Amino acid sequence: MRHDESLPPTPRRRPLRLAAAALLCLGLAGCGGGDGGTAQAQAGPSGGAVTTPPASPSPAPTKAAPSPSKSPSKPPSKAPSKTPPAPDGPLSGRTVVIDPGHNPTNHLHTAEINRQVDIGTGHKECDTTGTSTNGGYAEAEFTLDVAHRLRTLLRDQGATVILTYDRDRAFGPCVDERARIGNQAHADAVVSIHADGSAVGNRGFHVILPASVRGGGADTSKIVEPSRDLGTRIAGLFVRSTGSSPSNYIGGKTGLDVRGDLGGLNLSTVPKVFIECGNMRDPKDAALLTDPGWRQKAAQGIADGISSYLKG
């Protein structure tokens, strides 16, 4: 069942026309010149059928059905977590927003996260609980861990780094607020971190790019191309850093997918992508996602992609 704003619609859209060989070339051999590489959201930025995870200290239960009761009022916005940049570095003067998918305590606030919000082309839940491994390692814990590692790597290069949240709120932020944080920061790049919850045997990562969308409050016309550049570089350098292969079930093995149904992308006015780092429901992928050493490699691959994009 769906558990994440990054779940794809049915039927699945036609994959991007980007050869997998080119992706692997850029990722493994550094083709394409300079620091560039090639190129999130789930079966996927988290998709596929998700069952309720076993009990554990920090499982993320599947999304509850929308509450029939009156929707609660919108929670007050809180200042995002901002880390001062290092004094000097190749990314000095650049601002990066990291959006860790979900929130570890969303499952305690089902009425709040099921409140419908405007995503420009329709309405969706404020947020969802995310998925988990069969052993109970929650996606929301994974995304925060990778976000912290990524923040350190980017700050060491001089970037100003903003997290959309950092255990500083009970639930959310809602998907529209997640987009708004990047917009208000005038971010040079935004990356939303996720892990998928698909079927066993579905493996690998994929990066979700914004589709060309215009409707309501959504207009992605100015960010489609720069977001594609950002996403392709992250995908290629994620391969090189982690050794992981592009998804075998989304994106035609290119590591890329285009989505027009995600509020976090639809409402963004700055370059933004999602990355699904792997499938938490597949034992082989889960072994990687639960390994701190692999998570550091994942953060490094994402950081390398962002750095390559910002350096041009």
PLY file of the C-alpha trace (Angstrom):
ply
format ascii 1.0
element vertex 312
property float x
property float y
property float z
element edge 309
property int vertex1
property int vertex2
end_header
0.00 0.00 0.00
1.11 3.55 -0.38
2.99 5.01 2.50
4.87 7.94 1.06
4.30 11.11 -0.87
6.90 9.81 -3.30
4.87 6.76 -4.33
4.29 6.61 -8.09
0.85 6.74 -9.64
-0.62 3.70 -11.38
0.07 2.83 -14.11
3.73 3.73 -14.00
4.88 6.37 -16.41
7.23 5.72 -19.19
10.86 5.79 -17.96
13.34 8.43 -19.02
15.16 7.89 -22.25
18.59 7.80 -20.64
20.78 4.78 -21.28
21.82 2.84 -18.22
25.24 2.43 -19.79
25.78 6.15 -19.79
24.78 6.32 -16.13
27.23 3.65 -15.10
29.96 5.19 -17.27
29.62 8.52 -15.55
29.33 6.99 -12.12
32.11 4.43 -12.32
34.54 5.97 -14.76
33.87 9.67 -14.22
32.90 10.29 -17.84
31.43 13.63 -18.74
34.25 15.86 -17.68
35.24 17.59 -14.47
33.52 16.58 -11.27
30.26 15.74 -13.05
28.46 12.45 -12.82
25.36 11.03 -14.40
22.03 11.08 -14.15
13.78 9.68 -5.62
10.62 8.30 -4.60
9.87 4.51 -4.02
8.06 1.94 -5.88
8.70 4.38 -5.29
10.78 8.91 -3.17
9.19 5.40 -1.47
6.70 3.14 -3.14
5.32 -0.29 -3.59
3.33 -2.40 -1.22
4.20 -1.80 2.40
3.14 -3.91 5.31
3.17 -2.84 8.91
6.74 -3.36 10.19
7.39 -5.60 13.19
7.53 -4.04 16.61
10.83 -2.44 17.45
12.20 0.60 19.28
11.71 2.85 16.26
9.48 1.31 13.58
7.60 3.53 11.19
4.07 2.12 10.83
2.28 2.35 7.57
0.17 5.36 6.78
-3.09 5.50 8.66
-6.33 6.08 6.82
-7.39 9.74 6.67
-9.21 10.73 9.83
-12.96 11.22 9.32
-12.94 13.86 12.03
-12.45 17.53 11.38
-8.94 18.31 10.20
-6.81 19.99 12.86
-5.55 23.46 12.29
-2.28 23.89 10.47
0.70 23.58 12.82
2.86 26.66 13.25
5.97 26.73 11.13
9.26 26.37 12.90
12.60 27.73 11.88
14.57 25.06 9.98
17.83 23.77 11.37
20.66 25.83 9.87
24.33 24.96 10.17
26.86 27.78 9.76
29.24 27.20 6.84
32.95 26.66 7.18
34.94 29.90 6.69
36.24 28.92 3.27
35.74 26.22 0.70
34.67 25.54 -2.89
30.99 25.87 -1.92
31.34 29.11 0.04
28.37 31.37 -0.60
26.14 28.50 -1.71
23.05 27.33 0.20
21.90 23.71 0.24
18.67 22.48 1.82
18.52 18.86 2.95
15.05 17.40 3.42
15.08 14.17 5.48
11.97 12.26 4.41
9.22 11.74 7.01
9.62 12.18 10.78
10.32 9.43 13.34
7.27 10.42 15.41
4.79 10.93 12.58
3.06 7.69 13.61
2.02 9.33 16.88
0.23 12.13 15.03
-1.88 10.40 12.39
-4.67 12.99 12.41
-2.20 15.81 11.83
-0.25 14.12 9.05
-3.39 12.97 7.27
-4.62 16.56 6.92
-4.88 17.38 3.22
-2.62 20.10 1.82
-2.55 21.78 -1.57
0.24 20.52 -3.84
-0.61 22.84 -6.71
-2.29 20.24 -8.91
-4.50 18.68 -6.24
-4.35 17.70 -2.59
-2.35 15.13 -0.62
-1.70 14.17 2.96
0.47 16.58 4.95
3.06 13.83 5.39
3.30 10.06 5.81
5.04 7.70 8.22
7.43 6.13 5.75
8.47 2.52 5.67
10.99 0.38 7.57
13.11 -2.72 7.21
11.63 -6.02 8.34
13.88 -5.67 11.39
12.20 -2.39 12.34
14.79 0.19 11.20
12.59 3.13 10.24
13.02 5.07 7.03
12.70 8.28 9.04
15.71 7.27 11.16
17.68 6.38 8.04
16.94 9.70 6.36
18.00 11.73 9.39
21.23 9.78 9.73
22.18 10.30 6.09
21.11 13.96 6.31
23.47 14.56 9.25
26.37 12.93 7.40
25.59 14.91 4.26
25.39 18.17 6.21
28.89 17.61 7.61
30.35 16.85 4.18
28.80 19.94 2.57
29.68 22.23 5.45
33.29 21.10 5.20
33.24 22.49 1.65
31.97 25.86 2.86
28.27 25.52 2.08
25.50 26.93 4.24
23.31 23.92 5.03
19.67 23.99 6.15
17.70 20.95 7.30
13.92 21.09 6.92
13.72 19.57 10.41
16.08 17.92 12.88
14.09 16.23 15.66
12.80 19.69 16.52
9.10 19.08 15.90
6.55 16.40 16.75
5.49 15.67 13.18
6.05 16.79 9.61
6.83 19.27 8.17
3.99 18.95 5.68
5.08 18.47 2.09
4.11 22.01 1.12
6.18 23.46 3.95
9.15 21.29 2.97
9.06 22.94 -0.45
8.54 26.38 1.05
11.66 26.08 3.25
13.86 25.62 0.19
12.12 28.43 -1.65
12.44 30.91 1.20
16.13 30.05 1.61
16.69 30.75 -2.11
18.57 27.45 -2.06
21.01 26.66 -4.81
20.02 22.99 -4.50
17.55 20.92 -2.47
17.71 17.15 -1.96
14.98 15.13 -0.29
16.33 11.86 1.14
14.23 8.70 1.20
14.36 4.90 1.13
11.80 2.78 -0.69
9.34 0.18 0.56
8.84 -2.07 -2.45
8.66 -5.85 -2.94
11.46 -8.32 -2.21
13.72 -8.61 -5.24
13.28 -4.97 -6.18
16.68 -3.44 -5.58
18.76 -0.37 -6.21
18.42 3.41 -5.96
16.68 5.97 -8.11
16.54 9.75 -8.25
13.19 11.46 -8.83
13.14 14.56 -11.04
10.31 17.10 -11.27
8.04 16.87 -14.27
6.92 19.96 -16.14
3.88 20.95 -14.09
1.74 24.06 -14.14
-1.49 24.30 -12.19
-2.78 25.99 -9.07
0.26 27.13 -7.11
2.63 24.84 -9.00
4.91 25.91 -11.83
8.08 23.90 -12.35
8.96 25.34 -15.74
12.06 27.12 -14.46
13.45 24.23 -12.41
12.96 21.20 -14.66
16.27 21.46 -16.50
18.53 22.47 -13.57
16.90 19.78 -11.45
17.64 17.22 -14.17
21.28 18.30 -14.14
21.41 18.03 -10.34
19.74 14.62 -10.37
21.90 13.09 -13.08
25.07 14.13 -11.30
23.85 12.73 -7.98
22.85 9.44 -9.62
26.18 8.92 -11.34
28.28 9.81 -8.33
26.05 7.75 -6.02
26.97 4.73 -8.14
30.65 5.54 -7.87
30.59 6.08 -4.10
28.33 3.22 -3.00
28.75 0.63 -5.73
24.96 0.29 -5.78
23.17 -0.26 -9.06
20.32 1.83 -10.41
16.86 0.52 -9.59
15.82 -2.67 -11.38
12.12 -1.79 -11.06
11.81 1.96 -11.70
13.38 4.12 -14.39
14.39 1.46 -16.88
17.68 0.87 -15.01
18.74 4.48 -15.62
18.51 5.43 -11.94
16.11 8.24 -12.88
12.35 8.75 -12.70
10.19 11.78 -13.48
7.17 12.55 -11.30
4.46 15.19 -11.50
2.46 14.12 -8.44
4.78 15.11 -5.60
4.06 18.30 -3.71
7.67 18.62 -2.59
8.72 18.94 -6.23
5.64 20.63 -7.70
5.81 23.54 -5.27
9.55 24.07 -5.44
10.86 27.18 -7.16
14.51 26.12 -6.78
16.32 23.07 -8.22
15.22 20.01 -6.27
15.29 16.22 -6.49
14.36 13.22 -4.35
16.64 10.22 -3.92
15.42 6.75 -2.97
18.63 5.22 -1.66
17.44 1.61 -1.76
14.55 -0.72 -0.95
14.15 -1.31 2.78
11.92 -4.35 2.17
14.53 -6.28 0.24
16.95 -8.13 2.59
20.01 -7.38 0.48
19.25 -3.69 0.19
18.24 -3.58 3.87
21.66 -4.93 4.82
23.22 -1.92 3.12
20.80 0.66 4.46
21.34 -0.49 8.06
25.14 -0.38 7.72
26.63 2.91 9.03
29.62 2.51 6.71
27.36 2.27 3.67
25.30 5.24 4.84
28.48 7.30 4.91
29.18 6.25 1.33
25.62 7.20 0.40
26.06 10.65 1.94
29.37 11.04 0.12
27.81 10.17 -3.23
25.01 12.69 -2.73
27.49 15.34 -1.56
29.70 14.71 -4.60
26.70 15.11 -6.90
25.62 18.36 -5.27
29.16 19.72 -5.32
29.56 18.79 -8.99
26.31 20.56 -9.85
27.13 23.71 -7.89
30.61 23.95 -9.40
29.13 23.65 -12.88
0 1
1 2
2 3
3 4
4 5
5 6
6 7
7 8
8 9
9 10
10 11
11 12
12 13
13 14
14 15
15 16
16 17
17 18
18 19
19 20
20 21
21 22
22 23
23 24
24 25
25 26
26 27
27 28
28 29
29 30
30 31
31 32
32 33
33 34
34 35
35 36
36 37
37 38
39 40
40 41
41 42
42 43
44 45
45 46
46 47
47 48
48 49
49 50
50 51
51 52
52 53
53 54
54 55
55 56
56 57
57 58
58 59
59 60
60 61
61 62
62 63
63 64
64 65
65 66
66 67
67 68
68 69
69 70
70 71
71 72
72 73
73 74
74 75
75 76
76 77
77 78
78 79
79 80
80 81
81 82
82 83
83 84
84 85
85 86
86 87
87 88
88 89
89 90
90 91
91 92
92 93
93 94
94 95
95 96
96 97
97 98
98 99
99 100
100 101
101 102
102 103
103 104
104 105
105 106
106 107
107 108
108 109
109 110
110 111
111 112
112 113
113 114
114 115
115 116
116 117
117 118
118 119
119 120
120 121
121 122
122 123
123 124
124 125
125 126
126 127
127 128
128 129
129 130
130 131
131 132
132 133
133 134
134 135
135 136
136 137
137 138
138 139
139 140
140 141
141 142
142 143
143 144
144 145
145 146
146 147
147 148
148 149
149 150
150 151
151 152
152 153
153 154
154 155
155 156
156 157
157 158
158 159
159 160
160 161
161 162
162 163
163 164
164 165
165 166
166 167
167 168
168 169
169 170
170 171
171 172
172 173
173 174
174 175
175 176
176 177
177 178
178 179
179 180
180 181
181 182
182 183
183 184
184 185
185 186
186 187
187 188
188 189
189 190
190 191
191 192
192 193
193 194
194 195
195 196
196 197
197 198
198 199
199 200
200 201
201 202
202 203
203 204
204 205
205 206
206 207
207 208
208 209
209 210
210 211
211 212
212 213
213 214
214 215
215 216
216 217
217 218
218 219
219 220
220 221
221 222
222 223
223 224
224 225
225 226
226 227
227 228
228 229
229 230
230 231
231 232
232 233
233 234
234 235
235 236
236 237
237 238
238 239
239 240
240 241
241 242
242 243
243 244
244 245
245 246
246 247
247 248
248 249
249 250
250 251
251 252
252 253
253 254
254 255
255 256
256 257
257 258
258 259
259 260
260 261
261 262
262 263
263 264
264 265
265 266
266 267
267 268
268 269
269 270
270 271
271 272
272 273
273 274
274 275
275 276
276 277
277 278
278 279
279 280
280 281
281 282
282 283
283 284
284 285
285 286
286 287
287 288
288 289
289 290
290 291
291 292
292 293
293 294
294 295
295 296
296 297
297 298
298 299
299 300
300 301
301 302
302 303
303 304
304 305
305 306
306 307
307 308
308 309
309 310
310 311
